[in-house]
Amino acid sequence: MRTALAVLERRVAAGEVPEETLLWSRPLLEVVEASRPQIDATIERLATAFPLATMARIDRSLLRCGLGEVIHSRTAAPTEAIAAWTSLARTYSGEPARKLVNGVLGTALREVAATAEIDGGSNS
C-alpha cells in the first residue's frame, strides 16, 4: 500500500530517513489517514477554486497534514501549526500555495472554534 505512513516506514527501514522522524510523524499520519474523507471534504468546501483532483500533490499533502494537525490532532497549538504548515507551503510550493494553506487552515480553525463556542454555550 502507498499510504504516506507506509512510504515513510519503508524509508526509515531502508535507512533513508532517521527513525526519530517516524516517532513524531506517525501519530499525525495516522490521524490524516483515518480522517481523510472529512479532511478532503473540508478542502473541497474551503478551496472551491482548487479542486483536489487538479491540485499539485505537494499542496494537497500539505493541506491534508495541516488540517489533520490543526483540526483532528492538536499536537501543537493551532496557530503554531498553521504558521508551520504555511511556511512549509511557501518553501516547497511558493507564495500562492502559502496563501492557500493559510486561508484553508485559518478558516477551518475558525469554524471549529465557532462550533465549540456554540456547543459549549448550549451546555451551560
C-alpha positions as CSV (number, residue, x, y, z in Angstrom):
1,M,0.0,0.0,0.0
2,R,1.3,3.5,-0.8
3,T,0.0,5.5,2.1
4,A,2.2,8.2,3.4
5,L,2.8,6.2,6.6
6,A,3.8,3.1,4.7
7,V,6.2,5.0,2.5
8,L,7.8,6.7,5.5
9,E,8.1,3.3,7.3
10,R,9.8,1.8,4.2
11,R,12.2,4.8,4.0
12,V,13.1,4.5,7.7
13,A,13.7,0.8,7.3
14,A,16.0,1.5,4.4
15,G,18.0,4.0,6.4
16,E,17.0,6.9,4.2
17,V,15.1,8.7,7.0
18,P,16.0,8.9,10.7
19,E,13.8,6.8,13.0
20,E,13.0,9.9,15.1
21,T,11.1,11.2,12.1
22,L,8.8,8.2,12.3
23,L,8.3,8.6,16.0
24,W,6.9,12.2,15.8
25,S,5.2,11.9,12.4
26,R,3.4,8.5,12.9
27,P,0.6,9.9,15.1
28,L,-0.1,12.8,12.6
29,L,-0.1,10.5,9.6
30,E,-2.4,8.0,11.3
31,V,-4.9,10.9,12.1
32,V,-4.7,12.1,8.5
33,E,-5.3,8.6,7.1
34,A,-8.2,8.0,9.4
35,S,-9.8,11.4,8.8
36,R,-9.0,11.7,5.1
37,P,-12.6,11.7,3.9
38,Q,-13.5,14.5,6.2
39,I,-10.2,16.4,5.5
40,D,-10.8,16.1,1.7
41,A,-14.3,17.3,2.1
42,T,-13.1,20.3,4.1
43,I,-10.5,21.1,1.4
44,E,-13.1,20.9,-1.3
45,R,-15.5,23.1,0.6
46,L,-13.0,25.8,1.6
47,A,-10.9,25.8,-1.6
48,T,-13.5,25.7,-4.3
49,A,-11.3,27.3,-6.9
50,F,-8.7,24.5,-6.4
51,P,-10.3,21.0,-6.9
52,L,-8.3,18.2,-5.2
53,A,-8.0,16.3,-8.4
54,T,-6.1,19.1,-10.1
55,M,-4.2,20.4,-7.1
56,A,-0.4,19.8,-7.0
57,R,0.4,16.7,-4.9
58,I,2.6,18.8,-2.5
59,D,-0.2,21.3,-2.0
60,R,-2.8,18.5,-1.4
61,S,-0.4,16.8,1.1
62,L,0.4,20.0,2.9
63,L,-3.3,20.8,3.3
64,R,-4.2,17.3,4.4
65,C,-1.5,17.2,7.0
66,G,-2.1,20.8,8.1
67,L,-5.8,20.1,8.6
68,G,-5.0,16.8,10.3
69,E,-2.9,18.6,12.8
70,V,-4.9,21.8,13.3
71,I,-8.4,20.2,13.4
72,H,-8.1,16.5,14.3
73,S,-4.8,16.1,16.2
74,R,-3.9,19.2,18.1
75,T,-0.4,18.0,18.7
76,A,0.6,21.7,18.6
77,A,-1.1,25.0,19.3
78,P,-3.3,25.6,16.3
79,T,-1.8,29.0,15.5
80,E,1.7,27.5,15.7
81,A,0.7,24.6,13.4
82,I,-0.8,27.0,10.9
83,A,2.4,29.0,10.8
84,A,4.5,25.9,10.4
85,W,2.3,24.4,7.5
86,T,2.2,27.8,5.9
87,S,5.9,28.1,6.0
88,L,6.3,24.6,4.5
89,A,3.9,25.6,1.7
90,R,6.0,28.7,0.9
91,T,9.2,26.7,0.9
92,Y,8.1,23.8,-1.2
93,S,5.4,25.3,-3.4
94,G,5.6,29.1,-3.4
95,E,3.6,32.1,-2.4
96,P,0.3,31.1,-4.0
97,A,0.4,27.8,-2.0
98,R,1.3,29.6,1.2
99,K,-1.8,31.8,0.8
100,L,-4.0,28.8,0.0
101,V,-2.7,26.8,3.0
102,N,-3.0,29.7,5.4
103,G,-6.5,30.5,4.2
104,V,-7.9,27.0,4.4
105,L,-6.3,26.2,7.8
106,G,-7.3,29.5,9.3
107,T,-10.9,29.2,8.1
108,A,-11.2,25.6,9.3
109,L,-9.8,26.6,12.7
110,R,-12.3,29.5,13.0
111,E,-15.2,27.1,12.0
112,V,-14.1,24.6,14.7
113,A,-13.8,27.4,17.3
114,A,-17.2,28.7,16.4
115,T,-18.7,25.2,16.7
116,A,-17.0,24.7,20.1
117,E,-18.4,28.0,21.3
118,I,-21.9,27.1,20.1
119,D,-21.6,23.6,21.7
120,G,-20.2,25.0,24.9
121,G,-22.8,27.7,25.1
122,S,-25.7,25.2,24.8
123,N,-24.2,23.1,27.7
124,S,-24.1,26.0,30.1
